[in-house]
Amino acid sequence: MSKLSDLHPLEFINYLRDQQINRFFFVYNPESKTVMASHEQLQPIAEFIQSDGRDFMQHEGLFFHVTKNYDTLQGAFVHRTCRGQGAGGVRYWQYPTMEDYLRDGLRLSKGMTRKNALAGLWWGGGKGVIAHNPEIEKSNPEIRASIYKEYGDLLTSIRGCYVTAEDVGTNVDDMANIFSSTRFTTCIPGHLGGSGNPSVPTARGVICGIEAALEFSDEGALAGKIVAVQGMGNVGGRLIHYLFEKKVARVIACDINPEIVEQLKIQLQNEDLEAKVVKSGDDSILAADCDILTPCATGAILNPRTIPEIKARIVCGAANNQLEDSERDDQLLHEDGILYVPDFLTNRMGIVNCANEQYGFITKDPFFEKHLSREWEHSIHQTILRVLKESRETGNPPAKVAIRMADELSSKHHPIFGQRGRQIIESLVADKWHERR
């Protein structure tokens, strides 16, 4: 048999079924500095996680189950909970292997720790990942409702060590279905008292990030610039609208969804928008002749293969974990003279929007708006300028500087509930969570 990490998620589900495993976890023991699997048969995956030097960073706990319906693997990745519960969106995506699935969750949850810390939120880092089963029709409302209600069941079962939100592949209706079976969620629809789709706030934050980079580079305003946008979905589509409001000269864009591309073309038919449909994995837009490159699709697209092709002077976008390898690729961009704004500096507004839900709603919420201001010390604008200035002074690439800042902040304990998530995880292990379904 192939290594477990090499299996397609469906093959892995079949393996779990043969082993009579429905729930499983991987938990980091800080004393022994080892990753422990809930089942002896799954220890090879624990060893794979522990040996990984790129995406694993002492993640506190990873919890999984297979849905009762539609053979779908669902996971909750909890990175660090010093500042509070792990928080971040749930992604619904297709993965060729278990390694791809695990790496995405590890990388994304680690990124949320840093994003939440730099945004000043009393939340830790977490991420949900649902592996799409290619044998089912994911656009079917009944199937989606079942899948997301079962994801809510998973969150309820892990007792709040992770709080979810909306992410790639998930929409507001899906969040309502999660909410129907758990309280550990944000971004629920407005008619249920939530803040709804976080993509509009996220797009506003990216605009702030681009403008900060332009200011730092003495490149002037957005007006007259050519911008390439990879991904025209919820965030990318709204961002394109904002770019034209800022009087950019032209936007070059792409997406894998023909309906999204056509819809944006119709909405912006009076603007200079060059938009095309591409196949999954087509990164040709990264080589577009433009001033600013804005990745707004999936991560790991900046790497030794794509970076040499980039013509833009600035890279600043909404996609999480744009660097395939944060140390290597950050350095490559720096050496090529490309100003890279780390994603977790500029795409915070979705999670800020989610964090505010529990405190009620205010028109033009001043707590929310200060993140988008140019004056507040911890705003997106000022944080980016601080990172870029230190990068210039020290010669270290921006991501290295930002990661250092974020990791220092993420180690500070919540004034009341510091390490609550780790305590919950310890209780789940002690109570043999994996046997209780």
N, C-alpha and C positions, 0 to 999 in steps of 0.2 A: 504494500500500500504506500502511496505517496505520503510525504510529511503532512501532518495535519494542517500546517500553515499554507501548504500548496493547494489544498483542496478548494474547489468552488464552494461557496456557502451552502448550496443545495446538497453537494456531496458530504459536506460536514454535518448537515442536518441528518442525513441518512446514517452517518457514523454515530451521531448522538442517539438516534433511535435504536440502533443495534445495541448500544451500551445502556439503554433505558435511562438516558439522561435528558431531563427537560429544562432544568435550571443549572447554571454553573457560574463560578466566579474565579477571579484571580485577584489576590490581595497581597499587598507589599508589607513585609514585616520589617520595620525600621531597625529592630535589634539585630536580627540575623542578616539583614540587607538582602533578603531573598523574596522572590515572588512565589506564593503558595497557590496551588490549584485546589478547587473544591473536590475534584475527583482525580484519583491517581492516573487514570487513563489520559487526562488532559495536562499532565505535568509537562509533556514536551512543548506545549504552547506556552506554559509559564516560563520555561527555560528560554524559549525564543524571545519572549517579551523582555525578560531580564537581561539577556545578552545584547539587546538592541541598544546601540549607543547614539542613535539618531533621534528617535521619536519617544522612547521611554525615559521618563525622568521621575522615578520613584512615585508613580501614580498610586494613590492610596487604595483604590479598588475598582474593578471592572466587573459588572454584573450583567448576565445574559439569560434570556429564555427563548424558546422556540414557541411561536404562537400555536394555539390549539387549532386554529383554522389557517389555511393557506401557507403552511410551511415557510414561515418567515422568521429569520433570525433578528432579534432585537437586543440592543445593548445600551448600557449606561456607563460611561467612562468618567470616573471621578479622579481628578488630578491632585489638587491641593486645597485643603479646607481651613487653613489658618484664619482667613478673613471671614469665613462663613460657609454656607452650603455651596457645593459645586453647582454652578449655573451656566447654562448655554443651550443653544437650540438643538432640536432633533433633526438629523439629516436622513432623507429617504433616497438611497442611491443604489446603483448597480455596481457590484464588485466582482472582478474575475477570480480572485482568490481570497482566502481567509487572511493572508498576510496583508493584502491591500485594505481589507476591511478593518483589521486591527490597527494598522498604521494610521489610517485616517482618523479613527477615534482617539488614539493616543496623541496625535499631532494637534487635532482640533481642541481637545480638552486642555492641553498644555497652553495653547494659544488663548483660551478663555481665561485661564488663571492670570495671564499677563494683561489681557485687555481689561478685565474687571479691576485689577489692582491699579493700573494707570488711570482708569476712569474714576478712581476713588470710591468704588462700590464695596460695600461690606459683603462681598460674595467671593467664593472660591471659584475654581475652574472645573467645569464639567461639560460633557457633550453626549448627546444621544445619537446613535447610528442604527438605522434600520436597513438591512440588506434586501433589496428588491428581489423577489422570486420571479425570474423571467417567464415562468410558466403561468403566471396569473396576469390579469388585466388591471393594472394599478389605477387606471382612470375610472374604473367601476365604483360608483359611490358606496355601494353596499360592502364591497371588498375593503375599500379604504376605511370605512367606518369601523369595521371589525378589527382591522390591523391597528388602527390608532387607539381604539378602546382597550385593546390588549396591551398597547404600550403604556397606557395609563395604569393598567393593572400592575405592570412591572414597577412603575414609579411608586405606587402605593406600597408594594411589597418591600421596597428598599428604604422605606421610612423617612424619606426626605433628605437623604445625603446628597441627592441631586435634584435640582429643579429645572424643568425643561422650558423651551420656548420654540418659536418658529425658526426654521432654517431651510436650506436648499431642499427642494422636493416636498416640502410641507407647507400647507396653507392654513388660513384662519379656520376653515371648516374642520380640518384635521385637528386643530388645537381644541376646538369645541368637543370633539369626540374624546380626546385625551382627558379633558376636564370632566367629562361625564363619569370617569372612573378613578380620578385622583384630584387632590387639591394642590399637588406639587407641580404647578404649571403656570406660565405667564403667557402673554400675547393671545389671550382668549378674546373672542369677539366682543365688540362694544356693547351689544345688547345683553351680554352676560356680566358686564361690569369690567371688562378688560380693556387693554389698549389697542388690540387688533394687530394688523400687519405692521411689523417694525421696519419695513423696507424704506418707507419715505424718510423717517429719521436717519436711517443709515446712509441714504444717498446724500442728505444734507451734510452729514459729517464728512463724507468723501470730498465734497466741494470745499469744505473748510481745509481739509488736508492738502488739496491741490493748491489752494490759494496761499497756504503757508509755505509750501515748497517753492512757489513762484516768487514770493517775497524774499525768501532766503537766497534764491538764485539771482535776484535782481532782474527777473524776467518780465516784470510788469503784471498786468491783470490777465484774466482769462480771455477777455475780448480779443478776437482776431487769431486765437490759437487753433491748431488742429489737434483733435483728441481722438485716440483709438480706444474703443470700449469693447472688451471681450466679455460677452454675456449681456443679454438684453432682457433678462427676467425682471422680477420685482424690483430689485435694487438698480440694476443696470438700466432698465427702461426709464425709471424715474430720474436717474442721474442724467441721462441724455436730455430729458426735458429741461432739467436745471442748467445744463451746459449751454443750451440754446438761449435760455433766459439770461445767461451771463454773456451773450453775444459772441460765442466762439464762432470761428469762420467755418468750421466743418467738423463733422463727426463721422468717423469710420467705425462700423460696428458689425458684430456677428453674433449668431446664436445657433444652437442645434435645433431649435423649435421653429418650424416654418410659420406657424400661426403668430408667434410673438413677433417675428421679423416683419411680417405683413402688416400686423396691427400698428407697429411703430411707424412704418412707412406711411400709412394712411394718416395717422395722427400728426405726423411732422412733414407732410407733403410739401409745405412751403419753406422748409429748411434744407440746408445742404447736408443731407444724411445719406451716406453710402452704406447700406446694410445688406448683408448676405447670409444665407443659410450655410452652415458648415457641418461636417460630420464630427461626431464625438472624437476627441483626440487631435483635431485639426487646430494647431496653434499658429497658423500662418499670420494671423493678425498681429502677433507680437512683433513682426518685422515691418509693420506698416510705417510709411513715411509720415511721421507726426511729431508734434512737440511733446505730447503727454500720452503715456500709455496707462490705461486704467483697467486692470484685470478685475472682473466682477463675476467670474464663473466659479470654477473649482480651483483647488490649490495645487501646489507642487509644479507650477508651470514655468517657473524661473529656475533654470538649471544650465549646466554646461552646453547643452544642445541648443537652447533657445536664446540665452543671453547674448552670444556673439551676433545674433541677427537683429537685436533691438536698435532702432534708430532714434527713438525718443530720448530726450534729455532727462525727463522725469518719469518715474514709475510710481503711481499712487492709485490704489484701487480698493474695492470692498471685499474681494475674495479672501477667505481665510487661508493662512499658511501658503502664501504664494511661492516662497522659497522651498525648493525640494529639500535642500540641506541648508539650514539657517547660517551656519558658519562658512561653508564653502561658497555658496551662491551669493551671500551678502558681500563677501570679499571680491568675487568676480565682478559684480556690478560696480563696486567701488573703484576697482582698478580700471574699469572701462569708462570711468567718468560719468556714469549714470546715477542721478540722484534718486535713491530708493527710499520711499516713505514706508516703513513697516506697517503691514495691514492693521495690526492691533492698536496702532496709534490713531488711526483715522476712521475705523469702522465700528466704533464703540456705541453709536447712538441707538442702535437697535436694542442692545442689552440695557442701556440707560433707561430707555423707554419702558422696558419690561420691569426693571427694578423699581420704577416709580409706581407701578400698578397698585401695590399694597398700601400706598399712602394716599390714595384718592386722587382726584383730578382737579386741576386748576387751568383756566384758560391762559394760554401763553405762560405756562409754568416756568417761573424764574429759575428753579433748580435745573430744569431741562435746558433752558435757553442759554444758561451760563456756559455750558459745555461748547456751545457754538459761537460764543463771543470771542473777541480778540484780546480782551483785557484780563479775564480771570486767569490766575496763575496756572491752574490745572486744566484749562480749556484745551481742546484739540489743537488750536492754533499755537498757543504758547508751549504746549508740551512738545510739539513737533519742532518748533524753533529751538527749544532747549536741547533736544536730541541732536539736531543737525549742527548746532554750534559746537557741542562737545565733540561730535564726529570730526568736524573741521579742525578743532584745536588739538585733538589727540591723534588724528590719523586713523582712528578705528572706524570701520563702516557703521552706518546708522543702526542696523538691526542689532549689532553687538552692544552698542550703547543703550538702546531701548530695552533689550533683554536684561541687561544688568540692572537698570532702574526698576523694571517691572518685577524682577525676582526679589529684589530687596523689599519692595512694597508688599509683595504677595506673602512674605514670611511674617508680616506683622499680624498679631492675633486680634480677632474681633474682640471688642471690649467686654462683651458678655459671653458670646458663644464660640470663642476660639477653639478650633479642633473638634467642634461638635460633629462634623461629618466623619472624622476618623473614629470617634466614639460610637457613632451609629454603625459604621462598618464593622467594628469589633463586636458589637452586639449581634449583628447579622451572622457573623461567623460562629459566635458562641451558641446561637440559637439554631444552628444548622439550617440556614435559610434555603440552601440548595435542595433540601429534602422535603420541603414544605409545600409542594404544589400538588 
